[in-house]
């Protein structure tokens, strides 16, 4: 039963996370990160709890600096709802359409709908609705207006076109949006009318606030009220509603004045009586802001394995120490991320209960001193209680919160791994299909989710090249005698999330992102360095085969770069085989011909990879341009079932004997293939029958064992 529930829960999370709405919200929140970061830094500089610094800000000398910081903070947070509205609606439009008119039109329409929902032009309107107060309304409006508009715009009868000679395309595109846009505005205006005139609420946030104060009227000031208070506060924040504003009336009526009551009791010689207070929550519960985000940030540093998540935590640690959590909750994101709902809501509840009983049992003094909410943890606990016990309680609470967040960080990362691997497989499939159809895949130009994954993967690959995180594996090449005469170098890159990425996808991403030359130079450097080790361990006659892309062969710098690397490592060109695909030969250019000729004159061996009897390839073979051909893998795989494949192989072997080039068969996986190839005259093999690709040290050990076995034989 537990397994069934867990499976359902994972499926539910996947459905939410992979929906286009969730993707649009996530991308919109991430796009707004720079604004959040700027505003958070300005708020920290305005709120540093240092008396001398605050005195400076209020002095004539610091007034200008204070005003500048206030303007920056206001620009970032007073219009944050509009920023989210635009970024989310634009992201949603981007997922559905490549038309610029649609990408611009959807955010503009969403902005108009938001103005309606904010009560613009009515008595209920307040400029505060454009800031954090209006986040929830902005997110809902962005999504619902975008979904409605795009669905209505897909109905032909609602999108009239002007068909006349010379009609401007942009005008026609905009004209077709008039009816769908008008209908969406009418729907939002009708909803707002019902909200204001029927339900009697100025806006949705006011309606929620009134509901909350009614709910708490009969609960008093005890632990249950405190638990419900933090529960609703966290739940509202999770869904993008400014929980502090919705719950402000509750806070003012039940908790805000309790510190003053304790202070008055002490002045009268009486013991303090109020455990829960606004300062109590600020100091012991909301460390790092709502959701006790400081615990999440620490848990990320301790337990996360993803660089990207740690980077967000690293950038957000400064604001979080001062209890400003917007950067982390919107940047990770936590808001509307189903994985983090439980810890975001449960952590404050558990910590509230622990802190309540710690004070109730006399382990920690009552809170008797109001503390500025931006005061960092540990310090704030001491100031609020006048005791080190207050700081110790904060440390215990942080430890509890970190332990609660830990499994959910692991769950989030596991989901990211699964989703990333799935996305990369889809990108590889798209690449394979485009190659079959002989068309460019343009992975980085995609506007959908896979396009974002491709851009991320390209950036990670570029970083891996710069940090020398790529590796080469080697697959043995074996003669019919059992002698391993060389290896083929195969590129490997283990992505920190997705694991090993297919080399063709890596090459394509590097090509589209314009760093293919850097990638191939890195591969050359690694291969030649390893070839030196092969010289030392296996002898100077051991050969290394390396595939070179057509782009690199056509580059004017390739020959010079190769020569520099070979000379630096003091390597004999005859030990390096340059593999060229048949596709490269078929796209013959003067630059490629010149490069191949220079390589031959310098003593390099040339191998024609994936040979499939192309006409241009035969011309190269006729002119003795290549020393070896490697049979196309599909021919070798099919040879046991298809007599024509055997005939093709036999013809290539005969051609090799007359034109003096060797023939090597790849993808030899079973003894029957090897035996058939031997009968057809092919004496050089590569494939899983002999060995999978191996790291250099394992390959050297394997070759040495083979040589010992041959000696004994």
DASUL-V646380 format. One record per backbone hydrogen bond with DSSP energy under -1.0 kcal/mol. CO is the residue of the C=O (numbers start at 1). NH is the residue of the N-H. If there is no record, write none. Layout:
# DASUL-V646380
CO;NH
CO;NH
This chain:
# DASUL-V646380
1;5
2;6
3;7
4;8
5;9
6;10
7;11
8;12
9;13
10;14
11;15
12;16
13;17
14;18
19;23
20;24
21;25
22;26
23;27
24;28
25;29
26;30
27;31
28;32
30;33
32;36
33;37
34;38
35;39
36;40
37;41
38;42
39;43
40;44
41;45
42;46
43;47
48;50
50;54
51;55
52;56
53;57
54;58
62;66
63;67
64;68
65;69
66;70
67;71
68;72
69;73
70;74
71;75
72;76
73;77
74;78
77;80
79;83
80;84
81;85
82;86
83;87
84;88
85;89
86;90
87;91
88;92
89;93
90;94
91;95
93;97
99;103
100;104
101;105
102;106
104;108
105;109
106;110
107;111
108;112
109;113
110;114
111;115
112;116
113;117
114;118
115;120
116;119
119;122
122;125
126;129
127;130
128;131
130;81
130;82
131;134
132;135
134;138
135;139
136;140
137;141
138;142
139;143
140;144
141;145
142;146
143;147
144;148
145;149
146;150
147;151
148;152
149;153
152;155
155;158
156;159
164;167
168;172
169;173
170;174
171;175
172;176
174;177
175;178
177;181
178;182
179;183
180;184
181;185
182;186
183;187
184;188
185;189
186;190
187;191
188;192
189;193
190;194
191;195
192;196
193;197
194;198
194;199
195;201
203;207
204;208
205;209
206;210
207;211
208;212
209;213
210;214
211;215
212;216
216;219
222;226
223;227
224;228
225;229
226;230
227;231
228;232
229;233
230;234
231;235
232;236
233;237
234;238
235;239
236;241
237;240
238;336
241;243
242;246
243;247
247;251
248;252
249;253
250;254
251;255
251;256
255;258
255;278
257;261
258;262
259;263
260;264
261;265
262;266
263;267
264;268
265;270
266;269
277;281
278;282
279;283
280;284
281;285
281;286
285;287
286;289
287;294
289;292
292;295
293;297
294;298
295;299
296;300
297;301
298;302
299;303
300;304
306;310
307;311
308;312
309;313
310;314
311;315
312;316
313;317
316;320
317;321
319;324
320;323
325;329
326;330
327;331
328;332
329;334
329;335
334;337
337;340
340;344
341;345
342;346
343;347
346;350
347;351
348;352
349;353
350;354
351;355
352;356
353;357
354;358
355;359
356;360
357;361
358;363
358;364
359;362
372;375
376;380
377;379
378;382
379;383
380;384
381;385
382;386
384;368
384;369
387;390
388;392
389;393
390;394
391;395
392;396
393;397
394;398
395;399
396;400
397;401
398;402
399;403
400;404
401;405
402;406
405;409
406;410
407;411
408;412
409;413
410;414
411;415
412;416
413;417
414;418
415;419
416;420
417;421
418;422
419;423
420;424
421;425
422;426
423;427
424;428
425;429
426;430
427;431
428;432
429;433
430;434
431;435
432;436
433;437
434;439
443;446
448;452
449;453
450;454
451;455
452;456
453;457
454;458
455;459
456;460
457;461
458;462
459;463
460;464
461;465
462;466
463;467
464;469
465;468
471;492
473;490
474;694
475;488
477;485
477;486
478;685
479;482
483;479
485;543
486;477
487;545
488;475
490;473
492;471
493;501
495;499
499;495
502;506
503;507
504;508
505;509
506;510
507;511
508;512
509;513
510;515
511;514
515;519
516;520
517;521
518;522
519;523
520;524
521;525
522;526
523;527
524;528
525;529
526;530
527;531
528;532
529;533
530;534
531;535
532;536
533;537
534;538
535;539
539;542
543;487
544;577
545;489
546;579
549;553
550;554
557;561
558;562
559;563
560;564
561;565
562;566
563;567
564;568
565;569
566;571
572;575
573;576
575;544
576;605
577;546
578;607
579;548
580;609
581;585
582;586
583;587
589;593
590;594
591;595
592;596
593;597
594;598
595;599
596;600
597;601
598;602
599;604
600;603
605;578
606;627
606;628
607;580
608;630
609;582
611;632
614;618
615;619
616;620
617;621
618;622
619;623
620;625
621;624
627;662
628;608
629;664
630;611
632;635
632;636
633;637
634;638
638;641
638;642
642;646
643;647
644;648
645;649
646;650
647;651
648;652
649;653
650;654
651;655
652;656
653;657
654;658
655;659
656;661
662;629
664;631
665;686
668;689
670;674
671;675
672;676
673;677
674;678
675;679
676;680
677;682
678;681
683;480
684;665
685;478
686;668
687;690
687;691
694;474
695;699
696;700
697;701
698;702
699;703
700;704
701;705
702;706
703;707
704;708
705;709
706;710
707;711
708;712
709;713
